């Protein structure tokens, strides 16, 4: 059986940075955000179901999901959000399963931003690793990366599960409140640990 580590953390906590370090060491990385983008890119498997459910106005002329239009629909209508998730989430999970099973690596790091919130991944992962950093640092990193204001960054964080609740779900905590060298040291140690766990799983 493939040994799968679920990697999660709040917005801007450093999930992608940690995943890149695991990949450098030889883990297979399966990223559910990347899968969601592929499913909703031109020709993606989610485009026709979304067009059927929401109409052509949420599809761009080149056949991708119009994220801004969809965001407006979902913002105004909780049922629309549930319908969109009912289309996308099973497709994302199925593709994540497919990629995890096909991985040729000692173990898989499955990156799921909303792992604690969404519930659908508990049975899919043998271990949960949480990338954690103080909220002020999270805000600063999100602002410098995406140009969002502090208020916008905090609004997104408020819609996610809180830091304490996320940490309570962790088997392993990766402290990314410091420099990248510290992140690398922790990923190195966890990698050795996961190799051992994968060998006996
Ligand atoms: P999102 O949830 O938005 O996808 P994420 O959790 O994947 O974010 P990253 O994209 O890895 O977070 O990191 C957010 C930003 O902070 C990036 O610009 C990244 O380069 C930077 N960053 C991550 N870790 C550190 C660190 N230890 N020191 C300095 N900058 C960092």
Boltz pocket constraint, residues with backbone or C-beta under 6 A from the ligand:
constraints:
  - pocket:
      binder: B
      contacts: [[A, 9], [A, 10], [A, 11], [A, 12], [A, 13], [A, 14], [A, 15], [A, 16], [A, 17], [A, 18], [A, 113], [A, 141], [A, 142], [A, 145], [A, 176], [A, 177], [A, 178], [A, 179], [A, 180], [A, 183]]
      max_distance: 6.0
